[in-house]
Structures are given as C-alpha cells and as structure tokens.
Amino acid sequence: MRSFVFFGRLVSEKGFHLLFPFFDAVIEKKRAKMAVFGDGELKTEFLSHFSGRAGFFDFRSLADSQCALRFRNLPQGSVAYFGRRNFSAIGETLPTCDVSLMPSTFLETFGLSALESLSYGVPVAGFSKGGIVPFLLDERLRLPESGGFVEALESLADLPDSAIADWKGDCARIATEYSRDAFRNRLRSLLPEGAAKILLVTDFTGNIGGIETYVANLAATLAGFGYEVRTVGKEGGFVTKFDKAFSTLAAFANFRAGNELRTVLKEFSPDVVWCHSVLRRYGARGIDPVFEVPAFRIMTYHDLGYFAPFAAACRSDADVPHPGFFPLVRCARGIVRKAFAILKYLKLRDIFARLSRFDLHLVPSDFMIPFVRERFPEGSPVVTLPHYVP
C-alpha cells in the first residue's frame, strides 16, 4: 500500500481540484491512502464532495502531535483531512508517506514545498514546468497535463518498494544541495566584504505564508550566521478584497511607508538593504529611501507578480508577457482585468525604474533568470540564490 500527501493552499492554481478524481479512486479501489493538509477557497467543495463517505476522515480537531500516528494507522482506501497545521505536524507525517503530490497548474518559481518533502525523504510528483522541475526525480513522477493524470497517479500506487527506496536516496542527495550550509556559502560569496548589518524590506511581516514565511525564516537564519538583522514592513497582510484594492492604489504614492522605511534606515544604518516584496504596499515611492543611504542594495523576485498582471494565470513560459504596455494588457481578459493590468503596468514601470539602480538581482531558480534580464537589458547582475531548508 502506498501513502500520498498533499500540503499547501487548497486553491485551483495549486491543482488541488485536479486531485478529487484521484481521491475517489483511493476510496473506491483501496490501493492507497491520502493525507491532506491545508486551507483555502476549495475547502468547502472538497468537504461537500467527500464528507460522510466511508473512507473519508475529518481530523481537523486532532492535536498536532496526533496527526502522524492517526494517519499511519489508517487502512488503505482512506482520505484524511487535517486542515491547516503548523509545519511540525506535517513534518511528523511526511516520513509515513511515499509520494508528495504537487500538481500546481501555474508556474512555481521554486517549489519550497517540494524541497521540504525531499528533505524528509519523500519524492514529489508534479507537472514538469517552472522551478519545480529539478525536484522531479524520475519520469514517472512527471505528471501529464493533458490526459491520463489520474491514471499516472494510480500507477504510482503500484510502484515496488525498490523504486521508492531508490527515490528516497535521491531525495537526500538533492536536499543536501539546498541545505542551510549551502545557502550560507552562496550568500557570503554575494555580499560585500565586511557586511554585518542587513535590513530585510517586505510589504508585510508575520508568518502568513509565501514570501512572508520565507522572510521570517531568512531573518532567523541570517542571525544564526552572525549578522545583525532587522525586518521592516507592515504587520499582517490583506484582510479583505477592499484592503487589497486600496493597497494596490495606495502603493502608487505610499509616502507613509517610505517615511517609516527612512526612519528605520537612519536608526539601523545597514550595510545591506535586501528587498523581497515591495509591489503590494511600498511601491516605487515607498522604496525611494533605500537610495539615501550608502548600502549594498539587493532585490529578490520570489514570484512572477513582477512580470505578469496575474501570476496565477501563467501556466507556461509563453503566458509571461514581454515587457511593455500592450503585451501586459493584452494578456488580461475582460474590462476589469484589463484595467487592473493597466494600473499594474504603471506601477511596475515606476518600480523597475528604481530597481534598475540596485546592485544585485536575485532569483530562486534559473527558470526566472530570462524574465529578470529582459527587464534589465543593460546587464544588471542577475544571480540564482536558491531557497533552502531552514
């Protein structure tokens, strides 16, 4: 019997809806079992489809410490939903699983969840595109996008123990390449000699997911390396769609955020200013103060939000528009989305005018290098600094 796991946001861009027919097959054919961790807009549909069915278990009320044990003891033909959990609960469950499912329909720029799976010895199955490609260890783990998706997953349930054992060995090798020590060595080769104080700039702080989680982990990691670190940004994130819309407009001239950043820069006097997310809140005017101090300036592009009006809609390289007004607006469908694309173009134009003055541009995977270089044709340094297992 094979055990599968999915952890992440329960949304269409993560391909969660594509797994429903496979969950049906797990319950009906009783050849595997499945663990699901996460929350999102598809949760209601998921629960409506599976709640009350024999073989479905809703474990949201379980304590984190009980998740791994309960899943381990489930019979084949089970689909268990644990809800959103601290990663400690997921990390304890991962070693009980054979394959981690990551069928993202959009272009993952790195795939940190995939790397986390590999670090626990669990191979990843997903679509062969974007930054996730290096983490797909075998052709059998590269799922078809057009047809035969469920059949490909079912075939993984029939794999012999020898194949799983071989993949687990490969997982350990790849995870070592993305270790904390490997990250430290790469980083030190990029920073100016003698740099001791690093200011991390991000739109929002707090461990709320995605970039914010990465920045929080990065701050702790850099401090562990001996750097003096401070993070600046607004606590929390968007609460409502109105907040998101208002922030999008406010970011055209967010002088308040700029003044807050200016105050921190004067107090902290960093050797390095490292920006991670400045599109949603800071905007172009908000990051102007970074040019008022004699610091080494770095920008990391974590996702495709800087290159497309709707990053989640980018399902292939061809969906990422070339720089310019017309390509960006043309890829948006409908009047409302085109209006949003126009606003985003104006914002990006101003932001990239500032970012062109940065000393270093970082991307998490080689897959993203062409998109950044296309925005900086005059040869600004673009370097891959992969994410790591904290």
N, C-alpha and C positions, 0 to 999 in steps of 0.2 A: 504494500500500500504506500502510495506517495502522499506527501503533505505539501500543500501550497499555501502561500501567504501573500496578501496584498496589504500594504500600509501606505497611507497618503490621503490626499484630499479626494472625497467621493464626488468627483466632477467629471464632465464629459471629456475635457482636454487631457485628463489622466487615463482616459479609456475605461473608466470603471463600468460604464453601461455595457461595454462590449463583453464583459465577463459574466453577465447574467445567464446567457445560454450555457456557459461552462458550469456555473453553479448548479443549474438544473441538471446537467449531466452528472455532476458529482453526486447529487442526492439520488437520482434515479438509477444510475449504474453502479454506485457503491464501489468505485475503483480507486477513490482518493478521498481526502478531506481537505477543507479550506478554512483558513483563518483570515478575517478581515478586520483591519484597524483603520480608523479614520472617521471623518465627519465631512459633510458638505451638502450641496444642493440636491444630490441624487439619493440622499439617505432615505427620504420619505418614500420614493419609488422603490428602492431596494427593500425596505421593510414591508411595504404593501405587497410586494411580489412574493416574499419568502416567509413572512411571519405566519405562524400557525401550521406550517408544513412540517411533516415528520422529517427529521434530519437537520432542521434549522434550529440554532441555539442562539438566543439573545443574552449575551453575557455582560451587558453594559453595567450591571450592578455589582459585578465581581470586583474585589480588590485587585490592584495591580499585581500583587505578589502571587495571586492565584491563577492568573491567565495562562501561563505556560503549562502548569500542571493539568488544568482542566482540558486544554487543547490536546495535550499528549495522551490523555485517557479517552478521548472521543473515539467512537468506532468509525470505520470507513463509511462514506456516504454522508458525512456531516459538513455543514457550513456554519461556522461560528462567527458571530459579530461581537466585537469587544468595544466598539465605539472609539472615541478619541482618547488616547492614552499618553502618558509620559513615555519617553523612549526606553526607559528602563524595563517597562512591561513588554514592549516589542522586542527589545534585545534579549530578554529571557526566553521568549517564544521562538525567535528565529532559529536557534540551533536544533529545534524539533522539526524544522521544515526542510524539504528537499529543494524546492524551487520558489523564488520570489517573482511575482508577476508585476511587470511594469509596462503595460501596453499604452503608453502616452501617445495620443494622436497628434499632438503638436511637437515642435522641435525642442526637446530638452537640450539646454545648453551645456549641461554637465551630467546630471543624474546622481546627485548626492545620495539619494535613497538607494540607488543601485550599488554605490560604493559601500554604503553601510551594510547592505546584505552580504556583499562579498567579504567584508571584514569579519562576518560571523560564519563564513564558510558556506554561504547559500548562493548558488548561481542564480542569475537573473535571466528571465525571458521577456523579450520586448521587441519592438519594431526596430529594424536596422537603419536608423537615421539619427542625425544630430549628434550631440555629445555623449549619448549613451552607448554608441557603437563599440568603443573599447572594452566595455564591460559585458558584452555578449560573447561568451566563451566558446560557443560551438554553433554550427549551422542549425542544429535542432532547437536552439534557444532563440533563433531569429524568426519571429512570427510573421506570417503573411498578412498583408494589409487588405488585399482584395478579396480572397476567398480561402476557405479552409482554416480559418482562425481557430474555431473551436476544436476541429479535428487535430490541429497541431498541438493544442494544449492537452487533449486527451492522449495523444501519443506520448507525451511526457510522463503520463501516469503509468505507462507500461515500460519505462526505462529500467534496465537491470541495475542492481546495486553497484556494479563495477563502473558504470558511466557516471553515477552520482559521486562515487568516491574519487574518480579522476577529476571531475569538475571542482570538488572541494579542495583538492590540492592546488588547482589553478587559481582558485579564489584567494588562497593565502598568498600566493606569489604576487598577484595583482594588488592586493590590499597593501602589501609592503611598499610597493611603488608609490602609494598615496598616503603614506604614514605621516604622522606628526613630525618625525625627524626629517623625512624627505622634504616636507614643506618648509621647515626651518632652514635647511641648506639652500633651497631655491630662493627663499625670501632674502636671506643675507647676501646673496650674490646680486640682488637687485637694488637694495637700499644703499644710500650714500654712506661712505665710511664714517664711522663715529656717530651715526644717528642713534639717539637714545630715547627721544620723546615722540610718540606717534598719536596723532589725533584722527579718530575714525569719524567720518561725517556720513550720516544716513538720515533719510527723511523721518523715519520712525524708529524708536528703540523698543526694547522689550522682546521677549521670546515668543513672537506671534506667528512665526513661520517664514519660510523662504529666506529672503535677504536678511531679515531681522535676526533670525536664528543664527545664520552664518556669522553676522557681525558680532553677536553676543559671544559665540564660541571663539571667534577670532580675537576679541579683546582679552579673553581669559588665556588663550594660547600665547599671545604676544607678551602678556605679563609674565607668563611662565618662562618665556625666553629671556626675561630680564629687562624688557623695555618698559618705560613708563607710559601708560596708555590712558587715554580718555576718549569717551564716546559722546558725540553731540547729536541731538535730534529730538523730535517731539515724542513724548512717551505715548505708547499705544499706537493706534492706527485708525483707519476709516471705520466709523460705526454704522453709518447709513449711506445710501446712494447719494443723498444730498451732500453729505460730508465729502464724498469722493468728487462730486461735480464741483463743489465750492473750492476744494483744494486744487483741482485742475485749473480753475480760473485764477485763483489767488497766486499760484506759482508763477504767473507772468510777471508779478511785481511783489514778491514776498519780502518786503524790506524788513519786516519784523524778524523773520527767520534769519535774514542777513545780519541784523544787528545782534541777535543772540550769538550767532557764529563769530562775529567780530569780537564780542566780549570774551568768549572762550579763547579765541586765538591770542588776545592780548594777555590774558591771565596765564595761559598754559605755555605759550611760546614754543610750539612744537618744531621738531626738526623735519617731520614728515606729516603732510596732510593727505590722508587717504580717503577719498570719496567712494561711496558704494551705491547710494541711491539718492539722487538729487532731482529727479524728474517730477515726482509726485507732489513734493512740498516746497523744496528750496527754489527750484527754477533757476534761471540764469542770474537774476539779480541777487538771489539768496546766496550764491556761491562767490559773488564778487570779492568778499573779504579775503578769500584764500590768496589773492594776488597782492595783498597788502603786507604780507609777512615773508621773510626770506626762508621759506620752507621748500622742501622737495615735494612736488605735487603728483599724486597718483590717482588714477580713476580705474575702477574695476567695473566691467559690464557683465552683470550676472545673468541677464536675460535679454530677449530680443525686443524689449519695450523701447529701446533707443533706436530701433531700426525699422519698426513696423507699427502702424496705428493700433493693431490688435494682435499682440504676440501669440495669444492662444489660438488664433486662426491660421498660424503659419505651420502647415503640415509637411512642407517640403522646402528645400532651398529656394525654389522658384517663387514661393509665396512671400519671400522677404523682398520688398521693393528696392529698386535702386534709389540712391539719394536724389532728392528733388521734389518739387511740389506735385507735379502731375502724377508721377509713379505712386507717391504715397496716397494721394486722394483716390486714384483710380482703383486701388485695391480694396477700398471700402465700399460696401453695398448699402444703398438706401440713403435718403437725405440726411437723417440724423447721424448716421455713422460717418458720412462724408463731412458733415460739419465738425464732428469730433476730430476727424483726420486733419482737417484744415487747422484747427486750433493746435493739434499736436505738432503739425509741421512748423508752425510759427514758434512754438516753444522749443522744439528741437533745434531749429535754426539758431536761436539765441544761445542755447546751451552748448552746442557744438562749437560756436564761435569762441566760447570761453574754454572749453575742453581742449581746443587746439593748442592752447598755451600750457597745457600740463606737460610734465617731464616724462611721464610713463603711462602707457595704457595697458591694462591687464585684462585678460580673458581667462575663463576657467578651462577652456578646451581649444584645441587647434581649429575645431569646426568654426569658431567665431572670428578667427583672425581676418578672413576676407571681408567680412561686414564692417569691421572697425577700420581697416585700411582703406576701404572705399570711401569712408567719411573723412579720412585724413590723407589725401593723395600726396601731400608734400613730404611724407616719410616720417611722421611721428612714430617713435618706437612703440611697437605692439608686441607684447610678450605673453606667453601662456604661463599662468601660475595656477595649476590645478587645485581644486578643493582637496580636502584631506579628511581623514577620520579623526575627530577630536580626541 
